[in-house]
Every structure is written in C-alpha cells, then in structure tokens.
C-alpha cells in the first residue's frame, strides 16, 4: 500500500504520516510546513517530504494586516495556491490512496478521479455549512461581526466532499453534522485522534497545590466558548481558585473578554507542545467549552496528565469521556451546568482525584498515536483491498 498525504497546515497530519511511515506505507507527504520542523519533531524521512512554505508565510503575514482580511479572502487565496502546487507534485500513477485535508485537496482529487487511487478527505471539524451556521449564531449572541468561511470556500469544500470516496472525521458530533447535510453514512468514517504519551503524562510526584486551578488551552475565541467559562468562574467566586487561559486571543473577542478579567484569571500566550505538560501538571481540572470543534486534542493531553475534563457535546468529548467517570460532558452555552460541575469538583477533592486517575489511565491505555495508527492503517488496507 502506498499513501500520499496533502496538508496545508499541521493538524494531526504529521502524526498520521509518522504512523504510516513505520510500515513503509507513506510515499509522499506534501505540506506547507518546512522540512526542518518535521525532521525535528517527527520520524519521517526528508526524501518523501515536499514542502511549500509560501502558503504559511503568506497566510500568517496577511492575517496580521486587519484591512487585508476585509477585502480579500485570505483563507481561500492561500489554500488555492497550496492546492495547485500540491496537485503538480503527486505521483498519481504510483499511489493507492491520496489523503487530503479539506480545503487543500480539490485539484488533486479532480486529477485523482482519472486514476485508480482512493480519495480520502480529512475533516477535523463539522460539515462546513453546519459549522458556519453554528458559528454565525454564536457571533450574533456575543454581539460581534462574524469571521466565517466564505461562500466560495464552502463551495470548494463541498466539491471535495463529493469527489472523495471517504471522509474521515474524529467524532460522532462531526459525523452527525455530515449526515444532517445529506451525505451517506457509508462515506463517513469516524476514527478519534491520539495523544503523544512521551510528552503528556502524569509525573511521579505531583505537588499538592492548595489552590483549585482550572486550565483551558486553545484559542481564546468565540468558537471555543471561552466567555461561558470566564463568566462561570467569576460567578462561582471560589476561594483559592485560579483560572489559566493559554492561547491566542481572537482579535475582536478581546473587547468582549476584557471586562470579565481580574487578578484570579491569568492569560498566557501560546506555548510549545513541549512546555504544555508543565501547565497541565500544575492544574486541578481542565475545561474547554466549544460551541463547534470536531475534536479537541487538548482534551486527551489533559487526561494523559491526570486531569478530569469538563467539555461540551460539540467538542468530540463523547468519544473519549465517560460522563461522570473521568470527566463531564455538558451542553453548549450551559453556564449553569458548568458551574455545577466545577463546584462539585471543588468541594469533593476525593472525587476530583479519582476522576483524574481514571482519565489518565484511559488516555494512556487507549488513545496513543499508535492506537490511532493501527485503526487508520486497518481502514486504509480494507479500502485498498476492496478496490
């Protein structure tokens, strides 16, 4: 079996590539990340990597210029540029499967349709139309102008959906969003992601902190539902309680967030994956409240570090968490339910400790990248055999 991967960005693509490379299944990895980054962090040979970093340079540079985003569809422009370059680099005649990330794979899938290879689309979030509808509703609720996928980007992704033989998603939430939009259940393949257990784990000795520390990692944004966490935290007003938010603040969301900040809320700029474990190990509980997120990989990171997790049913948490056993699944936007769960864990330290231990055991035993790799390779082999 020979597989080519197309990915504009990072996502979980390099973990997938590393797992395929172990069995010599990976023929090509076409990426917008530089080769030195992949070589430093993943066991993938340079000779099978094709890098087009111009996409990352343009996207990151132009996104910083606020006016540009209002007049140009930066996401579409840079994804089309990478899409075109990738399609010119694939050896279509000598691969069995082409795995492409959504919004970066249309040209390649169009060409692949003339060959005999299987086309598998990776989509880490919900169906793009469902995503736009959900986020539009949320931006309206918080009173901000929405920054949503354009109609042209939506049209492009829908064409990818149609051209693909299969669409891989990480959660039941994502899968259901595709089914609601009329796609066949036979086309949607659900395989949850993994976590790097060499980097995220519970230390032999964890300091017994007298504070109740809540941590949230990821974009501090409308989509991630951070406003509900901050409001819940402030309304509880618990003694010796601290909230740490680690991530980049969405530009327009900053003005919504600012009135809710105080000395008990700490905001830390994004840190490297290698540094995150230190913050998890200092925390008591992990909370993330997305209104739309196909699969929060930070959930598994926190669990692997021995933290119980509170998350929403729109974050893929139901794929991982047994509600009330190693964490809690709550409805989106339900501030009162979030307060209830936080207060219970604050008042019941033995339950907090037990849930943390069960969370750590589950992540360590069932959600390594090796576990993910076996599932995805078995799926790939089955579709090649079927072909």
N, C-alpha and C positions, 0 to 999 in steps of 0.2 A: 504494500500500500504506500502510495506517495501523495503527500498533502502539501498544498501551498496555502499560506496564511497572508491575508491582506488586512492591515490595521493602521488607520490614521489616528495616532494617539497611543495610549498604553493599555488601559482597561485590564483584563486578565489575559491578554493575548500572549505575553511572554511566558507566563506560567503554563499555558496550553502548549506553546511551542517547545518549551523545555521538556514537558512530558512526552510529546511526540518524538522529540529528538532522541530520547533514551532508547527507543526501539527502531531508530533509523527510519521513521515514518515521515519525518519533516524534510521536504525537498527544497522549499523556498519560504522565507519569511520576508515580506515586503512591508516596510514600516516607515513612519515619519520620524522615529526616534534615531539618534545617532548610534552607530555601531559600538562606540566606546561605552555607552551607557549599558547596552545589552551585554557586552562582554564582561563588564564589571559586576553585573548583578545576576546574570543567568548563564547557565551552562549550555550555550548554543554556539556552534562554530561560525566564525566570521564568513566563511565561504558561501554559506547558504542565506546570508542576510543581504538584502538590498535596501538601502536607506535613502529616503528623500526628505531630509530635514527642513527643506524650504517651506513645507507646509506648516511645521511647528513655528518656525521663525516668523512667517507672515501672520499666522493666526494670533500668536501671543503679542506681537508688536501692534497689530492693528486693533486688537481688543482693548489695548490701553488708551487708544485715541477715541474718546467718547463720541465725537461727532461722526467719525467714520462709520460706526455701528448704526447710526441713524439713517445713513444714506446708502450703505452697501450691505449686502447680505454676506458678511464675512465668513460665516459657517459654510454657506453654500459655495462661495468662491474657492475657499481653501480645500474643501472636500472634493470639489470637482477637479481641481488641479492635481491633488494626490491620486484621485480615482483614475484620471487619464494616464498619469505616469506609471501607476501600478499595472494597468492593463497592457502596457507596452513591455512589461518586464516578466510576464508569466510564461512559462514553458507549457502551454496548454496541452500539447501532444503527449507530454510525459508525466502528467499528474492524474491521479484518480479522483481526488477531492480538492475543491477550492473552497476555503473557509474565509468568508469576507465579513468585515464589520459593517453594520448598517450605516448608510450614507457615504461609504467609501468604496462601494463594490459594483455599482451599476454597469459601468463599461466592461469590467472583467466578466460579469455574469452574462452580459449580452454576447460577448465573444465565446464564452464557455458553452453557451447554448448550441454552438455549431460543432462542439467537440463531444467527447463521451464522458467528461468528468462530472461528478456530482457537485451541485452547488448548495453550500450550506451557509446560511446567513446567521451571524451572531448579533443578537439584540439584547442588551443588558437591561433595558428599561421596558416599559409597556409599549403597546402599539402607538405609533407616533401621533395618530389622531386622538386616541384616548388620552395620551399624555398632554397634548395641547389643551383639550377640553378641561381636564382636571386642573392644570396649572392656571388656565385663564380664570377659572372660578376662584382659585386661591388668591391670585393677584388682585382680583376685584374685591375680595373680602378684606385684604390688608390695605387696600387703597393705593396701589402702585400701578404704574404703567407696566404691562407685561412684556417680558422678553422671551418670546415663544418661537418655535420653529416656523419658518415662513411657508407659504403655500407651495412654493417651488421645492423646498426641501421635503415637505410632506409628499408631494407628487413623486419625487425621486425615490424616497424610501418605499412608497407603495409599489413602485415598479420593481424594486429589489425583492419585496415580499412575493410578488407574482412570479418573478423569474426563478426564485430559489426553489430547490427541491425540498429543503427542510429549513426551518427557522429554529435555532437553539435559544432558549430562554432559561433564566436561572430560578424561576419561582412560579408558583401557581397563580399568584397575582398577575404576573406578566402574561402567562398563558391565557388566563381568562380574558384579558384585555384584547387579545388577538381573536379569541373565539367570539367575543361580543361584536367584533368588527367583521365577522363573517368568514374568517379563514377556517380551513378544515383542521379538525383536531389531529388528524394523521400527519399533518405537516409541522405541527408544533412539538418540539422535543424539549422536555424540561430536565435540565441537569444542573443542580446547585453548584456553586463555586467552592473553592477551598481556602485554606489559610496556610501561611508559611510558619510551620511549627518550630523551625530553627530560630525564628525571630520573635515569635509571640508565644510566651509560656509564663507559667507562674514560678517565681523564684523560690529557691529552697527556704528562704526566710523572708517573710513579708512584714514590714514594720507595722505594728499595731497603732494605727493612727486614731487619735481621739476625735478627730473631725469626721463627719459624714461627707465624703467627697463624691459629687456627681460629675461625670465626664461625658462630653459629647464631642465626637471627632467627625469632621467633614465640612463641606461648605456651610457657612453661616448665612443661610438664604431663605427665601420664601418657600422654595420647593422642599427644603429639608425640615420645614415646620418648627424652626428654632423659636419663633415667637411664642409658641404654646409652652415650650419647656421653660423659657425665661419667665413667663407670666406665672406658671405653676410654681416655680421655685420662689418667686417673690411673695406670692400669696401664702405659701406654707410658712415662710419666715422662720425656719427651724434654727434652733440654737446650735452653734458649732457646725454649721453646714456651709459648704462651698460648692460653687458651680464653675467648672472649667470648660470653656469652648475652644477647640483647636481647629482652626481653618481660616480660609479667606472670607472676608465679609463681602457679600454681594453689594455692589456699588450703591444702588438706590435703597436697598434694605437697611443700610446703616442708619438712615434718619428715623426709620421706624423703631429700630432696636435701641437707639441711644437713650431715650427717656426711661428705659427699663433697667439700665445698667447701674450697678452700685459696687461697693467695696467687696462684696461677697461673690461677685462674678468676675472671673478672670478670663480674658480673651488672649489667646496665644496664636501667633501666625503659624501657618502650616510648617510642620517639622518633617524630617525624613522618616521613612519607614523604620529605619534602624533606631531612631530615637523615641518612637511612639510607645514602645513597651514600658519605658520608664514612667510615662504618664499613666498608662493603664495600671501599673503596679502600685501607684500611689492613690488610686481611686477606690471607691466603695461599690459603685454601681454605674453602669453605662446606660445612657438614654439617647435615643435618636427617634425623631417624630416625623418622618417624611410624609407628605401628602401624596408623593409619587416617587418611587425608587424601586427599580426591578429587583435589586438585591444589594443590601448594604454589607459590603465585605468587612467593614469596620465592626460589624456585629460579631463575626467569627473571631476577629482579632481580640476583641474584648473578652469573649468567652474563653479563648485559649489562655488568657491571662487571669482567669479565675473570677471574672465579674458576671453577676447576673445582669440580664439585659431587659430593658423596657423599650419596646418599639411598636410601630403601628402595623396594621394588617396590609398596608400598602408599601412595605419595605422588604418583602421576601422573608420576613422573620418567621413566618409559619412553617417554612421549610426546615428551620433549624431548632426553633424554641418550642418546648412543650410548656404550654401556658400554665403558670403556677408551680412548675417544677424547677426549671433553670432560668426562668425569666417570665415576662408578661407580654402579651400581645393586646394592644388597645386600639380602639377605633381612631381614625384620623381626626384631628381637631378636638379631641375629647380631653380638655384640660382638667376637668374634674376627676376623670378616671386616672389620669396621670398623677394627680395629687394624691389620690387614694393609694396607689401602688407605692409611691415614694414614701409616704407617711408610714405605711406598713413596714417597709424595709428599714426605715429609720428607727422605728420603735421595737423591731424584732431582730436583734443582731444575730441570733442563732439561725433564724430563717435566712437571713442575708448570707451568712457564711455557708450554709448547706446548699443554697441555690448556686452560689459561686463555685463550689466544688463540683456540683453536677454539671454546670456549664463548662467548666474546664475539662472534665472527663469526656463530655460529648464532643467537644471540638478536637481534642487530642485523639480520640478513638475513631471518629467518623468523618472528619472534614479536612484532612490533609490534602495538599495538592496531588499527592499520589493517589488518594481515593478518587479525586475528581478525574485524574488522568486515566485510571482504569475504566471508569464509566464512559468517558468520551471516546477512548480508543475502541472499546467494545461496540459502541454505537457506529463509529466510522467503519469498522470492519464489517458490521452487519449490512450497511448500505452498499459497500463495495461488493460484497457477496451477492446481494440482491440484484445489483446492476448486471 
